[in-house]
């Protein structure tokens, strides 16, 4: 059992070397109010005055104190590895600080001075505190194996130049150590204060509610008021402590000033306890405290070792993986550069194909996102484009009328359909080009998801150059891809194929027209509705030609076909009559309600001014013509939209995606694999080099720790 504490001390040395706090080792943490006697207890355990003394706060940094028992025979041999600070080579007690390496102290007054100097160096001289610990080892044949941590005393009010939040700073520092589940808490309270108000006991109960690792110490038993004693407190009648309550007697300030020997102080302590507390004297005092602490710490170490070994093994695996991720030292830079280029190109292509080793699970990326762009984003955008968007009846009717020119039209002019449908097809170009842009952005984003991030971090200049090469390659492929997509739309505009096998609406219109214009139906109406439309048209034609009006060419419906934009003013029988003087107009053909002709300087104008945007009064036939054009536009637009929706992704894949996949590696090699640039490109990041060194040191420390823990099996204490 006695060998357990040195094993833990070896582990502490290993982790102190690399400055690791990832493993919490078993140790005794000393907490208590300011001036409660913590330092005196530690000095009595060591048997030497080695801690700074003074009024107010003196301990301003954690002091990790490792007490190591050595025999007289091994005392001189153990000093051979160090450089003595004192000429007394045969000393049997000596000390070493972690921050002074192998420097050995045999004069404990110099140990005290070094603690003071190191405290001022890190904490300043304004009574502030510092969380960086001082590690001190003391080798002696008069001590038992212990590892203790002396913390600054708990205080309430800042004094002098202390910061206003000194209370919280000290409390946070204490909590950092006592929250370690592998620590034993030594709660120190002065006997001349109320034990029920002890801050040390209170904070210990907060972090050790079961009391399995808390031991209470009552100091200054000799300073209690006359007529009082601490019997109830020491017996646990006031506040019970599971691991016990031990009382000790400290040296007074007068004893310290007179440099009273600690061995004499121990004798005086034993005499006081035997006189004042004879029934419990054997369970109190500094010697009993040292043995109790040694026993508690060894049992605690034994309980913590299985978990400690598991934790060390887990950390070894983690740091080995971390060290592997930083890469081995470079031997052949040319070969390494080619390997990195090849791995990057393969990872980039695999990300597109969906065969990457590390598949993203939080979001779509690579080929999956490109597929989503093609079939979801682009597809739904095209489907949302209204075939008749931006068109109204006025536009269609105006196109029909402009397409007929001065000649009357018996059928719906085909040129009006072509004009209007091309206008609608052009609306497909913008979403198609936006699709190219989205795919280009995704391929640019893929550079950061190609699976070689660690190598890119290791060689930042190489990473920058790879990003530049891929970006330039993508930028070069953007114009031909955009041009091809634009050409797809231009191809559709170049020839309106009314004989397309899917353009069935055109065949229905053709059959209807060839059967006679007077029978031209609206393709989506019922037979009864078509008959009603024909009757309405006949009535309109009769109303347009009053009795007595000349019937040109003997066909009244052709007059309605001739002028669809509006009716002629009653009394004007034709264009020939419009040029005749008013006196020559037959009175029998004039309606008494007709408007008076406008008089001008040159004569009488029989027709009103023609407005640029005349009021559209559609006849039934004009309404049917507009509906036919709308239906034809919609039908043909859907054919073109289907073609664009199919051909645009194919063009993007050929001109952009596949071209980059096929030429990426050759482009990287031609741009990066140059003899004069290899050294620059493979210049390792300073940050990565430092982290590799830290990981290597930590791995070596953990491996040594694993070996040290294995020593326990050899002494059959596992």
VEXLOSE-562315 format. One line per 2 residues: number of its first residue (from 1); for each residue x, y, z of C-alpha. Coordinates in nm, 3 decimals. Example, Ala and Ser with C-alpha at 12.3 -4.5 7.8 and 13.67 -1.06 7.14 Angstrom:
% VEXLOSE-562315
1 = 1.230 -0.450 0.780; 1.367 -0.106 0.714
//
This chain:
% VEXLOSE-562315
1 = 0.000 0.000 0.000; 0.287 0.237 0.079
3 = 0.397 0.225 -0.286; 0.073 0.375 -0.420
5 = 0.146 0.738 -0.334; 0.490 0.742 -0.505
7 = 0.321 0.597 -0.813; 0.074 0.885 -0.815
9 = 0.359 1.129 -0.761; 0.533 0.986 -1.067
11 = 0.213 1.034 -1.264; 0.191 1.390 -1.133
13 = 0.547 1.452 -1.254; 0.460 1.319 -1.597
15 = 0.156 1.542 -1.639; 0.327 1.844 -1.484
17 = 0.596 1.812 -1.749; 0.345 1.858 -2.031
19 = 0.115 2.087 -1.835; -0.188 1.863 -1.878
21 = -0.502 1.884 -1.667; -0.692 1.624 -1.869
23 = -0.638 1.362 -1.595; -0.740 1.440 -1.237
25 = -0.511 1.258 -0.997; -0.586 1.173 -0.632
27 = -0.454 1.438 -0.392; -0.539 1.610 -0.065
29 = -0.677 1.963 -0.103; -0.637 2.192 0.199
31 = -0.905 2.460 0.231; -0.993 2.700 0.511
33 = -1.046 3.061 0.606; -0.761 3.310 0.596
35 = -0.535 3.273 0.905; -0.706 2.948 1.009
37 = -0.370 2.773 1.050; -0.341 2.582 0.721
39 = 0.025 2.669 0.669; 0.113 2.572 1.025
41 = -0.046 2.230 0.977; 0.157 2.170 0.660
43 = 0.482 2.282 0.822; 0.420 2.049 1.115
45 = 0.360 1.759 0.873; 0.689 1.836 0.694
47 = 0.889 1.917 1.005; 1.040 2.240 0.865
49 = 0.955 2.609 0.834; 0.931 2.652 0.457
51 = 0.614 2.856 0.395; 0.600 3.239 0.379
53 = 0.454 3.406 0.687; 0.286 3.739 0.744
55 = -0.040 3.920 0.811; -0.339 3.905 0.579
57 = -0.330 3.684 0.269; 0.009 3.514 0.228
59 = -0.069 3.205 0.018; -0.160 3.362 -0.317
61 = -0.090 3.068 -0.549; -0.183 2.700 -0.519
63 = 0.111 2.503 -0.378; 0.120 2.136 -0.486
65 = 0.328 1.973 -0.212; 0.454 1.618 -0.270
67 = 0.601 1.456 0.041; 0.819 1.155 -0.042
69 = 0.959 0.930 0.227; 1.320 0.822 0.167
71 = 1.550 0.602 0.373; 1.885 0.719 0.506
73 = 2.077 0.490 0.269; 1.905 0.620 -0.044
75 = 1.922 0.986 0.054; 2.267 1.055 -0.093
77 = 2.213 0.837 -0.401; 1.896 1.020 -0.498
79 = 2.085 1.352 -0.503; 2.333 1.238 -0.766
81 = 2.088 1.318 -1.049; 2.057 1.680 -0.942
83 = 2.278 1.987 -0.891; 2.298 2.076 -0.524
85 = 2.225 2.435 -0.428; 2.396 2.376 -0.094
87 = 2.734 2.232 -0.014; 2.585 1.974 0.227
89 = 2.602 1.683 -0.015; 2.516 1.429 0.252
91 = 2.184 1.589 0.345; 1.898 1.348 0.418
93 = 1.622 1.603 0.345; 1.597 1.816 0.034
95 = 1.345 1.987 -0.192; 1.298 2.043 -0.564
97 = 1.073 2.283 -0.759; 0.928 2.195 -1.096
99 = 1.006 2.538 -1.239; 1.376 2.517 -1.138
101 = 1.421 2.175 -1.305; 1.692 1.969 -1.132
103 = 1.803 2.235 -0.886; 1.806 2.089 -0.534
105 = 1.747 2.283 -0.210; 1.870 2.157 0.125
107 = 1.820 2.486 0.310; 1.445 2.523 0.371
109 = 1.477 2.898 0.429; 1.578 2.920 0.063
111 = 1.272 2.712 -0.024; 1.060 2.972 0.156
113 = 1.231 3.254 -0.032; 1.183 3.080 -0.368
115 = 0.811 3.033 -0.299; 0.784 3.404 -0.217
117 = 0.977 3.508 -0.528; 0.779 3.280 -0.760
119 = 0.451 3.403 -0.609; 0.547 3.768 -0.666
121 = 0.665 3.688 -1.020; 0.327 3.551 -1.128
123 = 0.085 3.725 -0.890; 0.252 4.062 -0.845
125 = 0.301 4.242 -0.516; -0.049 4.385 -0.476
127 = -0.191 4.090 -0.279; -0.359 3.948 -0.591
129 = -0.385 3.575 -0.657; -0.283 3.351 -0.948
131 = -0.424 3.011 -1.046; -0.091 2.879 -1.180
133 = 0.034 2.626 -0.919; 0.381 2.599 -0.767
135 = 0.494 2.234 -0.757; 0.728 2.146 -0.471
137 = 0.872 1.804 -0.384; 1.017 1.737 -0.041
139 = 1.225 1.425 0.017; 1.272 1.325 0.381
141 = 1.298 1.026 0.609; 1.069 1.206 0.857
143 = 0.758 1.239 0.637; 0.494 0.999 0.515
145 = 0.403 0.981 0.148; 0.143 1.249 0.081
147 = 0.035 1.482 -0.198; -0.129 1.801 -0.071
149 = -0.251 2.122 -0.235; -0.239 2.436 -0.021
151 = -0.487 2.698 -0.145; -0.531 3.069 -0.064
153 = -0.747 3.126 0.244; -1.112 3.211 0.197
155 = -1.182 3.579 0.263; -1.474 3.819 0.246
157 = -1.348 4.177 0.218; -1.066 4.295 -0.014
159 = -0.780 4.473 0.160; -0.508 4.699 0.026
161 = -0.473 4.677 -0.350; -0.675 4.355 -0.383
163 = -0.938 4.355 -0.661; -1.302 4.404 -0.552
165 = -1.394 4.049 -0.655; -1.114 3.880 -0.460
167 = -1.371 3.672 -0.269; -1.508 3.518 -0.590
169 = -1.160 3.469 -0.737; -1.045 3.268 -0.435
171 = -1.369 3.070 -0.422; -1.348 2.981 -0.793
173 = -0.988 2.870 -0.746; -1.086 2.647 -0.453
175 = -1.381 2.503 -0.643; -1.150 2.410 -0.933
177 = -0.955 2.178 -0.704; -1.224 2.043 -0.471
179 = -1.460 1.959 -0.758; -1.209 1.693 -0.863
181 = -1.385 1.369 -0.757; -1.046 1.206 -0.699
183 = -0.942 1.456 -0.431; -0.963 1.428 -0.051
185 = -1.079 1.750 0.117; -0.901 1.870 0.432
187 = -1.131 2.136 0.581; -0.933 2.345 0.832
189 = -1.116 2.552 1.096; -0.975 2.741 1.396
191 = -1.101 2.624 1.737; -1.158 2.982 1.857
193 = -1.432 3.032 1.591; -1.779 2.883 1.566
195 = -1.750 2.549 1.387; -2.108 2.583 1.259
197 = -2.010 2.892 1.059; -1.701 2.738 0.902
199 = -1.668 2.835 0.534; -1.441 2.535 0.474
201 = -1.702 2.287 0.598; -1.976 2.465 0.407
203 = -1.798 2.460 0.070; -1.688 2.099 0.129
205 = -2.049 1.991 0.177; -2.149 2.163 -0.145
207 = -1.910 1.951 -0.352; -1.903 1.640 -0.130
209 = -2.261 1.611 -0.002; -2.212 1.247 0.105
211 = -1.899 1.332 0.305; -1.707 1.036 0.159
213 = -1.392 1.239 0.098; -1.395 1.516 0.362
215 = -1.178 1.521 0.676; -1.208 1.813 0.920
217 = -0.915 1.959 1.117; -0.959 2.183 1.423
219 = -0.652 2.405 1.482; -0.547 2.635 1.767
221 = -0.702 2.420 2.042; -0.484 2.602 2.296
223 = -0.631 2.943 2.209; -0.990 2.872 2.317
225 = -1.146 3.084 2.589; -1.091 2.971 2.946
227 = -1.359 2.736 3.067; -1.443 2.610 2.718
229 = -1.323 2.316 2.518; -1.374 2.154 2.179
231 = -1.485 1.812 2.307; -1.830 1.830 2.143
233 = -1.680 1.945 1.815; -1.406 1.680 1.810
235 = -1.655 1.404 1.891; -1.881 1.511 1.605
237 = -2.173 1.618 1.823; -2.199 1.965 1.662
239 = -2.152 1.874 1.296; -2.070 1.512 1.216
241 = -1.801 1.448 0.956; -1.793 1.098 0.809
243 = -1.413 1.068 0.785; -1.363 1.226 1.128
245 = -1.253 1.546 1.301; -0.892 1.577 1.425
247 = -0.767 1.848 1.657; -0.412 1.988 1.649
249 = -0.215 2.253 1.836; -0.016 2.503 1.630
251 = 0.285 2.705 1.731; 0.201 3.057 1.845
253 = 0.343 3.360 1.670; 0.583 3.401 1.961
255 = 0.706 3.045 1.907; 0.756 3.114 1.537
257 = 0.945 3.435 1.607; 1.168 3.257 1.856
259 = 1.219 2.977 1.603; 1.090 2.709 1.834
261 = 1.189 2.365 1.708; 0.905 2.169 1.553
263 = 0.999 1.852 1.743; 0.956 2.041 2.070
265 = 0.626 2.178 1.939; 0.506 1.822 1.877
267 = 0.597 1.723 2.234; 0.411 2.026 2.372
269 = 0.111 1.934 2.156; 0.104 1.580 2.292
271 = 0.125 1.708 2.649; -0.161 1.956 2.592
273 = -0.387 1.690 2.442; -0.311 1.442 2.719
275 = -0.390 1.705 2.980; -0.695 1.869 2.819
277 = -0.849 1.579 2.621; -0.712 1.259 2.776
279 = -0.993 1.035 2.649; -0.940 1.125 2.284
281 = -0.572 1.226 2.286; -0.471 0.920 2.088
283 = -0.708 1.019 1.803; -0.582 1.378 1.775
285 = -0.255 1.557 1.715; -0.030 1.611 1.416
287 = 0.125 1.258 1.405; -0.220 1.101 1.404
289 = -0.329 1.348 1.135; -0.034 1.249 0.913
291 = -0.107 0.878 0.946; -0.478 0.933 0.882
293 = -0.411 1.140 0.572; -0.168 0.879 0.442
295 = -0.420 0.601 0.498; -0.711 0.793 0.341
297 = -0.506 0.893 0.039; -0.382 0.539 -0.025
299 = -0.732 0.393 -0.002; -0.863 0.670 -0.225
301 = -0.588 0.604 -0.480; -0.670 0.234 -0.478
303 = -1.036 0.311 -0.549; -0.949 0.556 -0.829
305 = -0.687 0.347 -1.010; -0.920 0.137 -1.233
307 = -1.093 0.448 -1.366; -0.757 0.622 -1.392
309 = -0.611 0.343 -1.604; -0.913 0.346 -1.834
311 = -0.887 0.723 -1.872; -0.517 0.702 -1.958
313 = -0.579 0.436 -2.224; -0.857 0.642 -2.381
315 = -0.635 0.950 -2.395; -0.351 0.747 -2.550
317 = -0.583 0.645 -2.834; -0.710 1.002 -2.879
319 = -0.365 1.162 -2.890; -0.233 0.889 -3.120
321 = -0.516 0.967 -3.362; -0.451 1.340 -3.326
323 = -0.081 1.292 -3.394; -0.159 1.082 -3.702
325 = -0.386 1.356 -3.834; -0.099 1.605 -3.821
327 = 0.105 1.382 -4.051; 0.453 1.243 -4.032
329 = 0.767 1.453 -4.091; 0.824 1.511 -4.463
331 = 1.091 1.295 -4.629; 1.015 1.329 -5.004
333 = 0.836 1.656 -5.076; 0.783 1.590 -5.448
335 = 0.612 1.261 -5.379; 0.406 1.412 -5.098
337 = 0.287 1.696 -5.325; 0.170 1.450 -5.591
339 = -0.007 1.244 -5.327; -0.189 1.547 -5.189
341 = -0.295 1.658 -5.539; -0.417 1.308 -5.625
343 = -0.608 1.273 -5.298; -0.769 1.614 -5.341
345 = -0.877 1.545 -5.701; -1.013 1.201 -5.605
347 = -1.197 1.341 -5.304; -1.345 1.621 -5.516
349 = -1.469 1.380 -5.782; -1.598 1.135 -5.521
351 = -1.793 1.416 -5.358; -1.964 1.479 -5.691
353 = -2.033 1.109 -5.748; -2.150 1.052 -5.388
355 = -1.878 0.797 -5.312; -1.677 1.010 -5.067
357 = -1.542 0.839 -4.755; -1.690 1.094 -4.516
359 = -2.045 1.152 -4.636; -2.209 1.466 -4.498
361 = -2.520 1.395 -4.291; -2.623 1.744 -4.185
363 = -2.682 1.894 -4.532; -2.679 1.813 -4.902
365 = -2.348 1.868 -5.075; -2.169 1.779 -5.396
367 = -2.354 1.569 -5.650; -2.661 1.536 -5.429
369 = -2.700 1.914 -5.413; -2.649 1.946 -5.789
371 = -2.923 1.687 -5.839; -3.148 1.886 -5.606
373 = -3.077 2.202 -5.805; -3.165 2.030 -6.135
375 = -3.483 1.852 -6.033; -3.619 2.056 -5.745
377 = -3.500 2.415 -5.765; -3.474 2.450 -6.145
379 = -3.764 2.215 -6.223; -4.008 2.385 -5.991
381 = -3.898 2.728 -6.110; -3.977 2.638 -6.471
383 = -4.309 2.483 -6.374; -4.401 2.803 -6.194
385 = -4.356 3.007 -6.515; -4.705 3.083 -6.647
387 = -4.726 3.010 -7.023; -4.947 3.319 -7.063
389 = -4.769 3.534 -6.805; -4.745 3.897 -6.916
391 = -5.001 3.849 -7.195; -5.354 3.988 -7.198
393 = -5.636 3.987 -7.451; -5.537 4.331 -7.584
395 = -5.184 4.207 -7.665; -5.315 3.900 -7.844
397 = -5.581 4.088 -8.039; -5.336 4.363 -8.133
399 = -5.091 4.102 -8.260; -5.366 3.937 -8.467
401 = -5.475 4.268 -8.619; -5.118 4.383 -8.691
403 = -5.044 4.048 -8.855; -5.337 4.088 -9.099
405 = -5.218 4.427 -9.227; -5.461 4.610 -9.460
407 = -5.605 4.285 -9.589; -5.902 4.117 -9.434
409 = -5.817 3.776 -9.288; -6.033 3.472 -9.326
411 = -5.824 3.271 -9.076; -5.619 3.342 -8.762
413 = -5.276 3.461 -8.889; -4.995 3.222 -8.800
415 = -4.740 3.500 -8.768; -4.922 3.636 -8.462
417 = -4.886 3.299 -8.291; -4.512 3.284 -8.364
419 = -4.459 3.638 -8.243; -4.636 3.579 -7.914
421 = -4.498 3.232 -7.840; -4.137 3.350 -7.894
423 = -4.199 3.626 -7.647; -4.301 3.367 -7.389
425 = -4.016 3.125 -7.468; -3.759 3.397 -7.395
427 = -3.878 3.397 -7.035; -3.715 3.053 -6.988
429 = -3.364 3.190 -7.041; -3.323 3.365 -6.706
431 = -3.404 3.064 -6.480; -3.182 2.845 -6.699
433 = -2.883 3.077 -6.649; -2.960 3.093 -6.279
435 = -2.937 2.713 -6.271; -2.584 2.735 -6.414
437 = -2.493 2.987 -6.145; -2.622 2.766 -5.863
439 = -2.427 2.463 -5.987; -2.113 2.676 -6.020
441 = -2.154 2.801 -5.661; -2.194 2.445 -5.531
443 = -1.882 2.325 -5.712; -1.692 2.618 -5.562
445 = -1.824 2.532 -5.215; -1.721 2.169 -5.255
447 = -1.355 2.266 -5.226; -1.403 2.293 -4.849
449 = -1.575 1.952 -4.830; -1.336 1.734 -5.025
451 = -1.207 1.534 -4.726; -0.847 1.667 -4.703
453 = -0.901 1.948 -4.453; -0.618 1.841 -4.221
455 = -0.360 1.850 -4.500; -0.493 2.185 -4.610
457 = -0.447 2.319 -4.257; -0.100 2.172 -4.240
459 = 0.008 2.341 -4.566; -0.185 2.671 -4.587
461 = 0.000 2.801 -4.895; -0.074 2.481 -5.085
463 = -0.436 2.512 -4.983; -0.453 2.867 -5.119
465 = -0.301 2.760 -5.452; -0.537 2.464 -5.487
467 = -0.835 2.690 -5.423; -0.703 2.935 -5.685
469 = -0.654 2.663 -5.948; -0.999 2.510 -5.896
471 = -1.163 2.852 -5.889; -0.995 2.954 -6.215
473 = -1.094 2.626 -6.380; -1.456 2.675 -6.278
475 = -1.446 3.036 -6.394; -1.311 2.930 -6.734
477 = -1.596 2.684 -6.782; -1.867 2.931 -6.688
479 = -1.883 3.130 -7.019; -1.911 2.824 -7.250
481 = -2.174 2.673 -7.022; -2.378 2.994 -7.017
483 = -2.338 3.024 -7.393; -2.466 2.671 -7.447
485 = -2.768 2.727 -7.225; -2.846 3.051 -7.407
487 = -2.817 2.866 -7.738; -3.069 2.608 -7.618
489 = -3.324 2.885 -7.586; -3.216 3.044 -7.914
491 = -3.257 2.710 -8.092; -3.615 2.693 -7.974
493 = -3.672 3.049 -8.094; -3.512 2.985 -8.432
495 = -3.781 2.749 -8.557; -4.135 2.716 -8.426
497 = -4.220 2.359 -8.523; -4.596 2.353 -8.559
499 = -4.566 2.000 -8.694; -4.428 1.875 -8.362
501 = -4.593 1.541 -8.278; -4.687 1.668 -7.929
503 = -4.842 1.987 -8.068; -5.189 1.833 -8.108
505 = -5.372 2.163 -8.063; -5.243 2.283 -8.401
507 = -5.394 1.981 -8.578; -5.733 2.044 -8.419
509 = -5.725 2.408 -8.531; -5.623 2.306 -8.885
511 = -5.913 2.063 -8.919; -6.156 2.322 -8.788
513 = -6.033 2.590 -9.027; -6.039 2.370 -9.335
515 = -6.402 2.286 -9.263; -6.499 2.650 -9.311
517 = -6.438 2.969 -9.121; -6.804 3.010 -9.037
519 = -6.776 2.682 -8.846; -6.455 2.766 -8.655
521 = -6.528 2.665 -8.296; -6.357 2.735 -7.969
523 = -6.176 2.409 -7.916; -6.263 2.370 -7.553
525 = -6.637 2.452 -7.577; -6.927 2.212 -7.603
527 = -7.133 2.162 -7.920; -7.433 2.348 -7.777
529 = -7.218 2.646 -7.682; -7.077 2.662 -8.037
531 = -7.433 2.682 -8.180; -7.516 2.969 -7.945
533 = -7.203 3.154 -8.061; -7.298 3.115 -8.426
535 = -7.651 3.258 -8.363; -7.505 3.555 -8.178
537 = -7.269 3.626 -8.469; -7.557 3.618 -8.720
539 = -7.757 3.868 -8.514; -7.454 4.098 -8.492
541 = -7.409 4.086 -8.868; -7.776 4.174 -8.927
543 = -7.760 4.465 -8.688; -7.447 4.594 -8.855
545 = -7.626 4.621 -9.193; -7.951 4.815 -9.169
547 = -8.212 4.784 -9.450; -8.123 4.990 -9.754
549 = -7.751 4.966 -9.704; -7.553 4.840 -9.999
551 = -7.437 4.480 -9.970; -7.081 4.479 -10.098
553 = -6.994 4.159 -10.294; -7.322 4.011 -10.171
555 = -7.177 3.868 -9.842; -7.262 4.041 -9.514
557 = -7.030 3.831 -9.289; -6.724 3.937 -9.488
559 = -6.785 4.300 -9.392; -6.761 4.197 -9.028
561 = -6.438 4.015 -9.108; -6.305 4.317 -9.292
563 = -6.330 4.565 -9.004; -6.311 4.403 -8.656
565 = -6.182 4.691 -8.456; -6.522 4.868 -8.445
567 = -6.841 4.938 -8.635; -6.858 5.204 -8.909
569 = -7.065 5.503 -8.817; -7.419 5.456 -8.932
571 = -7.472 5.641 -9.262; -7.127 5.556 -9.402
573 = -7.187 5.261 -9.621; -6.824 5.206 -9.729
575 = -6.491 5.364 -9.794; -6.605 5.499 -10.130
577 = -6.878 5.686 -9.962; -6.650 5.847 -9.717
579 = -6.498 6.066 -9.991; -6.826 6.188 -10.133
581 = -6.966 6.530 -10.035; -7.248 6.534 -9.790
583 = -7.500 6.661 -10.044; -7.455 6.352 -10.255
585 = -7.531 6.109 -9.961; -7.873 5.948 -10.019
587 = -8.119 6.070 -9.762; -8.279 5.731 -9.743
589 = -7.956 5.578 -9.604; -7.906 5.836 -9.328
591 = -8.024 5.778 -8.977; -8.166 6.084 -8.805
593 = -7.978 5.995 -8.488; -7.635 5.983 -8.653
595 = -7.372 6.228 -8.527; -7.290 6.538 -8.723
597 = -6.979 6.506 -8.937; -6.672 6.698 -8.817
599 = -6.601 7.013 -9.019; -6.246 7.099 -9.121
601 = -6.083 7.369 -9.329; -6.042 7.128 -9.621
603 = -6.390 6.984 -9.601; -6.600 6.747 -9.403
605 = -6.432 6.442 -9.231; -6.677 6.151 -9.219
607 = -6.456 5.920 -8.990; -6.341 5.998 -8.635
609 = -5.972 6.003 -8.533; -5.817 5.654 -8.486
611 = -5.664 5.634 -8.134; -5.329 5.459 -8.076
613 = -5.492 5.224 -7.823; -5.853 5.191 -7.938
615 = -6.114 5.055 -7.703; -6.136 4.683 -7.767
617 = -6.488 4.566 -7.830; -6.451 4.200 -7.916
619 = -6.702 4.020 -8.126; -6.765 3.654 -8.068
621 = -6.532 3.563 -8.352; -6.251 3.782 -8.214
623 = -6.299 3.630 -7.872; -6.269 3.285 -8.025
625 = -5.956 3.386 -8.217; -5.790 3.510 -7.899
627 = -5.875 3.192 -7.713; -5.736 2.980 -7.994
629 = -5.408 3.173 -7.987; -5.389 3.141 -7.607
631 = -5.442 2.767 -7.628; -5.182 2.727 -7.901
633 = -4.929 2.936 -7.705; -4.987 2.736 -7.390
635 = -4.956 2.403 -7.569; -4.636 2.493 -7.756
637 = -4.481 2.666 -7.453; -4.520 2.348 -7.249
639 = -4.340 2.152 -7.521; -4.048 2.398 -7.518
641 = -4.040 2.411 -7.139; -4.014 2.035 -7.129
643 = -3.724 2.047 -7.376; -3.542 2.318 -7.178
645 = -3.599 2.138 -6.847; -3.440 1.827 -6.996
647 = -3.155 1.976 -7.199; -3.028 2.245 -6.957
649 = -2.903 1.998 -6.688; -2.742 1.790 -6.963
651 = -2.559 2.092 -7.098; -2.441 2.193 -6.750
653 = -2.317 1.841 -6.677; -2.125 1.820 -7.004
655 = -1.975 2.169 -7.025; -1.915 2.233 -6.653
657 = -1.937 1.937 -6.413; -1.791 1.654 -6.622
659 = -1.529 1.877 -6.781; -1.399 1.983 -6.438
661 = -1.399 1.621 -6.318; -1.202 1.503 -6.621
663 = -0.942 1.782 -6.619; -0.906 1.869 -6.248
665 = -0.605 1.652 -6.167; -0.413 1.740 -6.483
667 = -0.481 2.108 -6.423; -0.358 2.085 -6.062
669 = -0.042 1.901 -6.165; 0.040 2.143 -6.445
671 = -0.013 2.448 -6.222; 0.135 2.324 -5.891
673 = 0.392 2.054 -5.959; 0.682 2.283 -6.034
675 = 1.026 2.229 -5.889; 1.076 2.590 -5.790
677 = 0.745 2.602 -5.596; 0.753 2.271 -5.406
679 = 0.941 2.411 -5.106; 0.705 2.707 -5.077
681 = 0.387 2.505 -5.119; 0.488 2.246 -4.858
683 = 0.592 2.501 -4.599; 0.421 2.373 -4.286
685 = 0.199 2.591 -4.071; 0.367 2.706 -3.750
687 = 0.046 2.634 -3.563; 0.030 2.275 -3.686
689 = 0.398 2.215 -3.608; 0.347 2.339 -3.252
691 = 0.038 2.125 -3.206; 0.220 1.817 -3.337
693 = 0.496 1.875 -3.084; 0.245 1.913 -2.802
695 = 0.056 1.602 -2.910; 0.379 1.403 -2.933
697 = 0.489 1.510 -2.586; 0.148 1.434 -2.441
699 = 0.141 1.092 -2.604; 0.482 1.009 -2.461
701 = 0.366 1.126 -2.117; 0.054 0.912 -2.136
703 = 0.253 0.610 -2.242; 0.487 0.662 -1.945
705 = 0.181 0.700 -1.721; 0.044 0.371 -1.851
707 = 0.374 0.202 -1.769; 0.372 0.351 -1.420
709 = 0.019 0.227 -1.355; 0.133 -0.114 -1.476
711 = 0.389 -0.119 -1.196; 0.103 -0.158 -0.951
713 = 0.030 -0.503 -1.089; 0.384 -0.605 -1.014
715 = 0.335 -0.524 -0.645; -0.007 -0.702 -0.649
717 = -0.208 -0.397 -0.551; -0.436 -0.370 -0.853
//
